[in-house]
């Protein structure tokens, strides 16, 4: 359980970092990227637990 939680946290952190970089690089469509980021994070959170 603890290992899965740690792996999940690392995966989420990596996804957030990748999304932040992508959102920064494509700031012209930031609103859509932010919406997608929330959707992806929601999906990851549901899968992690």
Backbone torsions as a table, in degrees:
resi	resn	phi	psi	omega
1	UNK	NA	-48.0	-179.4
2	UNK	-64.3	-41.4	-179.8
3	UNK	-62.8	-43.9	179.3
4	UNK	-62.2	-38.8	178.7
5	UNK	-64.2	-43.2	179.3
6	UNK	-64.0	-46.9	179.4
7	UNK	-61.1	-42.7	178.1
8	UNK	-60.8	-43.4	-179.9
9	UNK	-63.7	-42.0	178.8
10	UNK	-64.7	-42.5	179.6
11	UNK	-61.9	-46.1	178.8
12	UNK	-62.5	-44.5	179.8
13	UNK	-60.4	-42.3	178.5
14	UNK	-64.2	-41.6	179.4
15	UNK	-65.0	-42.4	178.8
16	UNK	-62.6	-43.3	178.8
17	UNK	-61.7	-45.0	179.7
18	UNK	-63.9	-42.1	179.2
19	UNK	-66.1	-39.7	179.8
20	UNK	-62.1	-42.7	178.5
21	UNK	-63.7	-45.4	-178.3
22	UNK	-65.8	-40.1	179.5
23	UNK	-65.2	-38.6	178.6
24	UNK	-64.7	-41.7	-177.2
25	UNK	-71.9	-25.0	-177.6
26	UNK	-122.9	56.6	-174.2
27	UNK	-66.1	-19.2	-179.1
28	UNK	-64.9	-28.5	178.2
29	UNK	-114.7	39.7	-173.1
30	UNK	-61.8	-39.1	-176.2
31	UNK	-60.9	-47.0	178.5
32	UNK	-63.0	-39.6	179.5
33	UNK	-66.1	-39.2	179.0
34	UNK	-64.0	-43.3	177.7
35	UNK	-60.1	-45.2	179.8
36	UNK	-63.6	-38.8	179.6
37	UNK	-60.2	-44.2	178.5
38	UNK	-63.5	-41.4	179.4
39	UNK	-63.0	-45.1	-179.4
40	UNK	-65.0	-44.4	179.2
41	UNK	-61.9	-39.7	177.5
42	UNK	-61.5	-42.5	179.3
43	UNK	-64.2	-45.3	-179.5
44	UNK	-62.3	-43.5	-178.7
45	UNK	-61.1	-41.8	180.0
46	UNK	-67.0	-36.6	179.6
47	UNK	-71.7	-35.3	-174.8
48	UNK	-68.5	-32.1	-175.7
49	UNK	-105.2	NA	NA
